[in-house]
Amino acid sequence: MTYEESIQYLYEQLPMFTRVGAAAYKEDIHNTVALCAALNNPQHSFKSIHIAGTNGKGSTSHMLAAILQQAGYKTGLYTSPHILDFGERIRINGDMIDQDFVIDFVERTKQLCIDIQPSFFELTVAMAFSYFASKEVNIAVIETGLGGRLDSTNIINPLLSIITNIGYDHMQLLGSTLPKIAFEKAGIIKNGIPVVIGETLPETIPVFEEKASDMTAPLYLAEKRFAVTGSHPHDQYLACEIHDLLNDTKENYLLDLTGLYQSRNICTVLTSVSVLKEQGFSISNEQVHTALQQVKKTTGLRGRWDVVSKNPTVIFDVAHNEDGIRQLLQQLSIQYPSATIHFVLGFVQDKDVSKVLSLLPRDGKYYFTNAHIPRAMPHQILQEKAEEYQLNGKSYDQADDALEAARSEAGSEDVIMVCGSFFVIAELTSIKSV
């Protein structure tokens, strides 16, 4: 098989959560354990960092990988979902997985897939672990898919666990309350392994404290270690002033990830770096600064407040849940306070879009669309739901058509905000140039 045929085989033969939703979700890690056992447990062959959270875990994963790579470590990075190419999920020092490895792995695991019946995610996790082991990475940054306790990635024994934050997402699988969601995410906390918590809430901190105590895991709260005292978004960078609460010093950082919400992630990242240094990693302050200024270039991260063109300003962001959209709206109000905002929106069917729609401004201009996956919410249905919140606009079957309509109606000082789904952004022709 060719690389393209191998990827198509994975899509067609294995249930894929990002395409079909809950039907692909496995409520235990038995399949991943069985797969990796058959592959000689590659996850035991490399050191790792494990990252969970409702929002920010992808950005945090990429920032940490960039820092470790800049510090001279051969760094694996496993994230999901991808936007354009399957290889985005599995990287070493920023380079996507070797296509020949994918072809070979798919061929030699065909009988295993028949015997074990894994999901797409379970097999790609096993593929990532096998790749990192074969290439002898020094460290791998592993992002959970969803949840944590029952996530396929949760068979590793990391050097550090990180939970970025807790919010409402995937409630049909993780629970309908913040403590229940926190309990699932806290499932990545391992016996004796330090854990960094990025953001806490009164409802979630007791969950983390109890789990860390049960596991005798040293608990680090990023909010107690670093604080953001200033953040200034620009089109090409985000300037942050960070207060080191332990040493009572302040330092300025420039990030090429321009979303204002990254100022929340940077405290998690800096706390994690301090814990890694305690464990013997050699990471200089200069290397941290350099890495944060070129995360996109180093690791290939896309879809996080990407300003893709001007006059009008067009921004792509994968924000897709209540917390993510709230942060996105906050930045729009700060950075473009007087601009008319044109929203190109698409969601998946299993999201509680009512909470998101209730946040959106009634004076915005709306262009409803959908990705072409079974899990997508049809654009006509999204339009109907939006009208219940006095959000009016036209709907389009093709994301490119929705964006083109927004471009034709927007003035040069307006902003076009494309958000709501990884998969809508993935179908835009212009994402390839980002």
C-alpha positions as CSV (number, residue, x, y, z in Angstrom):
1,M,0.0,0.0,0.0
2,T,1.0,3.6,-0.5
3,Y,0.9,6.1,2.4
4,E,-2.4,7.5,1.2
5,E,-3.9,4.0,1.0
6,S,-2.6,3.1,4.4
7,I,-4.3,6.2,5.9
8,Q,-7.5,5.5,4.1
9,Y,-7.4,1.9,5.4
10,L,-7.2,3.3,9.0
11,Y,-10.1,5.6,8.3
12,E,-12.3,3.0,6.7
13,Q,-11.5,0.0,8.9
14,L,-11.3,1.4,12.4
15,P,-14.0,3.4,14.3
16,M,-12.8,7.0,14.6
17,F,-14.2,9.3,17.4
18,T,-13.4,12.5,15.5
19,R,-15.6,11.3,12.7
20,V,-18.4,9.3,14.2
21,G,-18.3,10.3,17.9
22,A,-19.2,8.2,20.9
23,A,-19.6,5.0,18.9
24,A,-15.8,4.9,18.6
25,Y,-15.1,5.6,22.3
26,K,-13.8,2.6,24.3
27,E,-14.5,2.7,28.1
28,D,-11.4,1.0,29.1
29,I,-7.7,0.7,28.0
30,H,-7.8,-3.1,27.4
31,N,-7.3,-2.8,23.6
32,T,-4.3,-0.5,23.9
33,V,-2.7,-2.7,26.6
34,A,-3.2,-5.7,24.2
35,L,-1.9,-3.9,21.2
36,C,1.2,-2.6,22.9
37,A,1.9,-6.0,24.6
38,A,1.9,-7.6,21.1
39,L,4.3,-4.9,20.0
40,N,6.7,-5.6,22.9
41,N,5.4,-2.6,25.0
42,P,7.2,0.2,23.2
43,Q,5.9,2.7,25.8
44,H,8.4,1.4,28.3
45,S,11.3,2.3,26.0
46,F,11.2,6.1,26.3
47,K,10.6,8.8,28.9
48,S,7.4,10.8,28.6
49,I,5.3,13.7,29.8
50,H,1.5,13.2,29.9
51,I,-0.9,16.1,29.3
52,A,-4.7,16.2,29.8
53,G,-7.2,19.0,30.2
54,T,-10.3,20.5,28.6
55,N,-8.6,23.3,26.8
56,G,-5.0,24.2,26.2
57,K,-3.5,20.8,26.3
58,G,-2.5,20.9,22.6
59,S,-0.9,24.3,22.9
60,T,0.8,23.3,26.1
61,S,2.1,20.1,24.5
62,H,3.6,21.9,21.5
63,M,5.2,24.6,23.7
64,L,6.8,22.0,25.9
65,A,8.0,20.0,22.9
66,A,9.5,23.1,21.4
67,I,11.3,23.9,24.6
68,L,12.7,20.4,25.0
69,Q,13.8,20.4,21.4
70,Q,15.5,23.8,21.7
71,A,17.3,22.4,24.8
72,G,18.8,19.7,22.6
73,Y,16.6,16.7,23.5
74,K,15.3,14.4,20.7
75,T,11.6,15.0,21.4
76,G,8.6,13.1,20.3
77,L,5.2,14.7,20.2
78,Y,1.8,12.9,20.1
79,T,-1.3,15.1,19.7
80,S,-4.8,14.9,18.1
81,P,-6.7,15.5,16.0
82,H,-4.8,16.5,13.0
83,I,-5.9,19.3,10.6
84,L,-4.4,18.5,7.2
85,D,-2.2,15.4,7.4
86,F,-2.4,12.3,9.7
87,G,1.4,12.8,10.2
88,E,0.7,15.9,12.3
89,R,-0.3,13.6,15.2
90,I,3.1,12.0,15.5
91,R,6.3,14.1,15.3
92,I,9.9,13.9,16.3
93,N,11.7,17.3,16.6
94,G,8.8,18.8,14.6
95,D,9.1,16.4,11.7
96,M,6.0,14.3,10.9
97,I,6.2,10.5,11.2
98,D,8.0,8.8,8.4
99,Q,5.5,7.7,5.8
100,D,7.3,4.3,5.2
101,F,6.9,3.6,9.0
102,V,3.2,4.2,8.7
103,I,2.9,1.9,5.7
104,D,4.9,-0.8,7.4
105,F,3.0,-0.5,10.7
106,V,-0.4,-0.7,9.1
107,E,0.7,-3.8,7.2
108,R,2.1,-5.7,10.2
109,T,-0.8,-4.9,12.5
110,K,-3.6,-6.0,10.2
111,Q,-4.0,-9.3,11.9
112,L,-3.8,-7.6,15.3
113,C,-6.6,-5.3,14.2
114,I,-8.8,-8.3,13.3
115,D,-8.0,-10.0,16.6
116,I,-8.3,-7.0,18.9
117,Q,-10.7,-4.7,17.0
118,P,-9.1,-1.5,18.1
119,S,-10.4,2.0,17.4
120,F,-8.5,4.4,15.2
121,F,-7.2,6.3,18.2
122,E,-6.1,3.1,20.0
123,L,-4.1,2.0,17.0
124,T,-2.5,5.4,16.3
125,V,-1.4,5.6,20.0
126,A,0.3,2.2,19.6
127,M,1.8,3.5,16.3
128,A,3.2,6.6,18.0
129,F,4.7,4.6,20.9
130,S,6.3,2.2,18.5
131,Y,7.7,5.0,16.4
132,F,9.2,6.9,19.4
133,A,10.7,3.7,20.7
134,S,12.2,2.8,17.3
135,K,13.7,6.2,16.9
136,E,15.0,6.3,20.5
137,V,13.6,9.7,21.5
138,N,15.0,11.2,24.7
139,I,11.5,12.3,25.8
140,A,8.0,12.2,24.3
141,V,5.2,14.7,25.1
142,I,1.9,12.8,25.0
143,E,-1.4,14.5,24.8
144,T,-4.5,12.6,25.9
145,G,-7.4,12.3,23.5
146,L,-10.3,13.0,25.8
147,G,-10.6,12.4,29.5
148,G,-7.6,10.7,31.0
149,R,-8.4,7.8,33.3
150,L,-9.7,5.6,30.4
151,D,-7.8,7.3,27.6
152,S,-5.7,5.1,25.4
153,T,-2.5,7.1,26.2
154,N,-2.9,6.3,29.9
155,I,-0.7,3.2,29.8
156,I,2.5,5.3,30.0
157,N,4.4,5.9,33.2
158,P,5.5,9.5,32.7
159,L,8.1,11.6,34.4
160,L,5.5,14.3,34.8
161,S,1.7,14.6,34.5
162,I,0.0,17.9,33.5
163,I,-3.6,18.9,33.7
164,T,-4.2,22.2,32.0
165,N,-7.7,23.0,33.2
166,I,-11.3,21.7,33.6
167,G,-14.3,22.9,31.7
168,Y,-17.5,21.6,30.1
169,D,-16.8,19.3,27.1
170,H,-17.6,15.7,26.1
171,M,-20.1,15.6,29.0
172,Q,-21.9,12.6,27.5
173,L,-18.7,10.6,28.1
174,L,-16.9,12.3,31.0
175,G,-19.8,13.4,33.2
176,S,-22.1,16.4,33.5
177,T,-20.4,18.2,36.5
178,L,-16.9,19.8,36.8
179,P,-15.9,17.4,39.7
180,K,-16.8,14.4,37.5
181,I,-14.8,15.7,34.6
182,A,-11.9,16.5,36.9
183,F,-12.0,13.0,38.2
184,E,-11.6,11.6,34.7
185,K,-8.7,13.9,33.9
186,A,-7.1,13.2,37.3
187,G,-6.9,9.6,36.2
188,I,-3.5,10.4,34.6
189,I,-2.0,11.1,38.0
190,K,0.4,8.2,38.8
191,N,1.9,6.9,42.0
192,G,4.8,9.1,43.0
193,I,4.9,11.0,39.8
194,P,4.7,14.8,40.1
195,V,1.7,16.5,38.6
196,V,1.2,20.1,37.5
197,I,-2.3,21.6,37.5
198,G,-2.6,24.7,35.3
199,E,-5.8,26.2,36.4
200,T,-8.1,25.3,39.3
201,L,-11.7,26.0,40.3
202,P,-13.3,25.6,43.7
203,E,-15.1,22.6,42.4
204,T,-12.0,20.8,41.0
205,I,-9.1,21.5,43.4
206,P,-10.4,19.0,46.0
207,V,-10.5,16.3,43.3
208,F,-6.9,16.9,42.4
209,E,-5.7,17.2,46.0
210,E,-7.4,13.9,46.9
211,K,-6.0,12.0,43.9
212,A,-2.5,13.4,44.4
213,S,-2.6,12.4,48.1
214,D,-3.8,8.9,47.3
215,M,-1.0,8.5,44.7
216,T,1.6,10.2,46.9
217,A,2.2,12.4,43.9
218,P,3.9,15.8,44.4
219,L,1.3,18.4,43.5
220,Y,2.3,21.7,41.8
221,L,-0.3,24.4,41.2
222,A,0.8,26.7,38.4
223,E,-1.3,29.5,39.8
224,K,0.8,29.5,43.0
225,R,4.1,29.5,41.1
226,F,3.6,32.1,38.3
227,A,1.1,34.8,37.5
228,V,0.4,36.8,34.4
229,T,0.8,40.6,35.2
230,G,0.4,41.8,31.6
231,S,-0.5,40.4,28.2
232,H,-0.7,42.2,24.9
233,P,-1.8,40.5,21.7
234,H,-0.5,41.5,18.3
235,D,-1.1,39.9,14.9
236,Q,2.3,38.1,14.9
237,Y,3.1,37.6,18.6
238,L,1.8,37.8,22.1
239,A,3.7,39.7,24.7
240,C,3.4,38.5,28.3
241,E,4.8,39.8,31.6
242,I,5.1,36.9,34.0
243,H,5.6,37.2,37.8
244,D,7.7,34.4,39.3
245,L,5.9,34.2,42.7
246,L,8.6,32.0,44.2
247,N,11.5,34.3,43.4
248,D,9.5,37.5,43.3
249,T,10.8,38.5,39.8
250,K,9.2,39.5,36.6
251,E,10.1,38.5,33.1
252,N,8.8,39.4,29.6
253,Y,8.1,36.6,27.1
254,L,7.2,36.8,23.4
255,L,5.1,33.9,22.0
256,D,4.4,33.3,18.3
257,L,1.1,31.8,19.5
258,T,-1.0,35.0,19.5
259,G,-4.2,33.9,21.2
260,L,-4.6,35.8,24.5
261,Y,-5.6,32.5,26.1
262,Q,-1.9,31.4,25.7
263,S,-1.0,33.7,28.6
264,R,-2.9,31.1,30.8
265,N,-1.0,28.2,29.3
266,I,2.4,29.8,29.7
267,C,2.2,29.6,33.5
268,T,1.5,25.9,33.2
269,V,4.5,25.5,30.8
270,L,6.9,27.4,33.0
271,T,5.9,25.5,36.1
272,S,6.4,22.2,34.2
273,V,9.8,23.3,33.0
274,S,10.8,24.1,36.6
275,V,9.7,20.6,37.7
276,L,11.6,19.0,34.8
277,K,14.7,20.9,35.8
278,E,14.4,19.5,39.3
279,Q,14.4,16.1,37.7
280,G,17.7,16.8,36.0
281,F,16.7,18.3,32.6
282,S,19.1,20.9,31.4
283,I,17.0,23.8,30.1
284,S,18.3,27.3,30.1
285,N,16.2,30.5,30.4
286,E,17.4,31.6,27.0
287,Q,16.3,28.3,25.4
288,V,12.8,28.8,26.9
289,H,12.5,32.3,25.4
290,T,13.8,31.2,22.0
291,A,11.5,28.2,21.9
292,L,8.4,30.2,22.8
293,Q,9.1,32.7,20.0
294,Q,9.0,29.9,17.4
295,V,6.6,27.2,18.5
296,K,4.7,27.1,15.2
297,K,7.9,26.9,13.2
298,T,9.4,24.3,15.5
299,T,6.4,21.9,16.0
300,G,4.0,22.8,13.1
301,L,1.1,23.9,15.4
302,R,-1.8,25.3,13.5
303,G,-5.3,26.6,14.2
304,R,-4.6,28.7,17.3
305,W,-5.5,32.3,16.6
306,D,-3.9,32.2,13.1
307,V,-4.2,35.5,11.5
308,V,-4.2,34.4,7.8
309,S,-4.8,37.7,6.0
310,K,-5.6,41.4,6.4
311,N,-8.2,43.9,5.0
312,P,-10.4,42.3,6.3
313,T,-8.6,40.4,9.1
314,V,-9.2,36.7,8.8
315,I,-8.5,34.5,11.9
316,F,-8.7,30.7,12.2
317,D,-9.1,29.2,15.7
318,V,-10.1,25.7,16.8
319,A,-12.1,26.9,19.8
320,H,-15.1,24.7,20.0
321,N,-16.5,24.6,23.5
322,E,-17.9,27.1,26.0
323,D,-14.6,28.0,27.7
324,G,-12.7,28.2,24.4
325,I,-15.3,30.5,22.7
326,R,-15.5,32.7,25.8
327,Q,-11.7,33.3,25.6
328,L,-12.0,33.9,21.9
329,L,-14.7,36.6,22.4
330,Q,-12.6,38.2,25.1
331,Q,-9.7,38.7,22.7
332,L,-11.9,40.0,19.9
333,S,-13.3,42.6,22.3
334,I,-9.8,43.7,23.4
335,Q,-8.0,43.6,20.1
336,Y,-10.8,44.7,17.8
337,P,-13.2,46.6,20.0
338,S,-15.0,48.6,17.3
339,A,-14.8,46.1,14.4
340,T,-17.8,44.3,12.9
341,I,-17.2,40.5,13.5
342,H,-18.2,38.0,10.8
343,F,-18.4,34.5,12.3
344,V,-17.9,31.4,10.1
345,L,-19.2,28.6,12.3
346,G,-19.4,24.9,12.3
347,F,-19.8,22.3,15.1
348,V,-20.1,18.6,15.6
349,Q,-23.4,17.1,16.7
350,D,-22.4,15.9,20.1
351,K,-21.5,19.4,21.4
352,D,-23.9,21.3,23.6
353,V,-23.9,24.2,21.2
354,S,-26.7,26.0,23.1
355,K,-24.1,27.3,25.7
356,V,-21.8,28.4,23.0
357,L,-24.5,30.1,20.9
358,S,-25.8,31.9,24.0
359,L,-22.3,33.6,24.3
360,L,-22.1,34.9,20.8
361,P,-23.0,38.5,20.0
362,R,-26.3,39.2,18.3
363,D,-24.8,42.1,16.3
364,G,-22.3,39.7,14.6
365,K,-22.7,38.5,11.1
366,Y,-23.0,34.7,10.7
367,Y,-22.2,32.2,8.1
368,F,-23.1,28.6,9.1
369,T,-21.3,25.6,7.6
370,N,-20.2,22.0,8.3
371,A,-17.4,19.6,7.8
372,H,-18.0,16.6,5.7
373,I,-17.7,13.9,8.4
374,P,-20.6,11.8,9.8
375,R,-20.2,13.6,13.2
376,A,-20.7,17.1,11.8
377,M,-23.8,19.1,12.6
378,P,-25.6,19.9,9.3
379,H,-25.3,23.6,8.5
380,Q,-29.1,24.0,8.2
381,I,-29.6,22.6,11.7
382,L,-26.9,24.9,13.2
383,Q,-28.6,27.8,11.5
384,E,-32.0,26.9,13.0
385,K,-30.4,26.5,16.5
386,A,-28.6,29.9,16.1
387,E,-31.8,31.6,15.2
388,E,-33.2,30.7,18.6
389,Y,-30.5,33.0,20.0
390,Q,-31.2,35.8,17.5
391,L,-28.0,34.9,15.6
392,N,-29.0,35.3,12.0
393,G,-27.2,34.5,8.8
394,K,-27.0,32.1,5.8
395,S,-25.8,28.6,5.7
396,Y,-23.4,26.9,3.4
397,D,-22.5,23.2,2.8
398,Q,-18.9,24.1,1.9
399,A,-16.6,25.9,4.4
400,D,-14.8,27.6,1.6
401,D,-18.1,29.0,0.3
402,A,-19.0,30.3,3.8
403,L,-15.6,32.0,4.1
404,E,-15.9,33.5,0.6
405,A,-19.3,34.9,1.4
406,A,-17.9,36.5,4.6
407,R,-15.0,38.0,2.6
408,S,-17.4,39.5,0.0
409,E,-19.5,41.1,2.7
410,A,-16.8,42.3,5.1
411,G,-15.3,45.7,5.0
412,S,-11.6,46.2,5.1
413,E,-11.7,47.1,8.9
414,D,-13.9,44.1,9.7
415,V,-12.8,40.8,11.3
416,I,-13.7,37.3,10.0
417,M,-13.5,34.7,12.8
418,V,-13.6,31.1,11.7
419,C,-14.1,28.7,14.6
420,G,-16.2,25.9,16.2
421,S,-14.5,22.8,14.8
422,F,-11.0,21.5,13.9
423,F,-12.8,19.8,11.0
424,V,-14.3,22.9,9.4
425,I,-10.9,24.6,9.5
426,A,-9.3,21.5,8.0
427,E,-11.6,21.8,4.9
428,L,-10.6,25.4,4.2
429,T,-8.3,25.7,1.2
430,S,-6.5,28.6,2.8
431,I,-5.4,26.6,5.9
432,K,-2.7,25.0,3.7
433,S,-0.9,28.3,3.5
434,V,-0.8,28.9,7.2
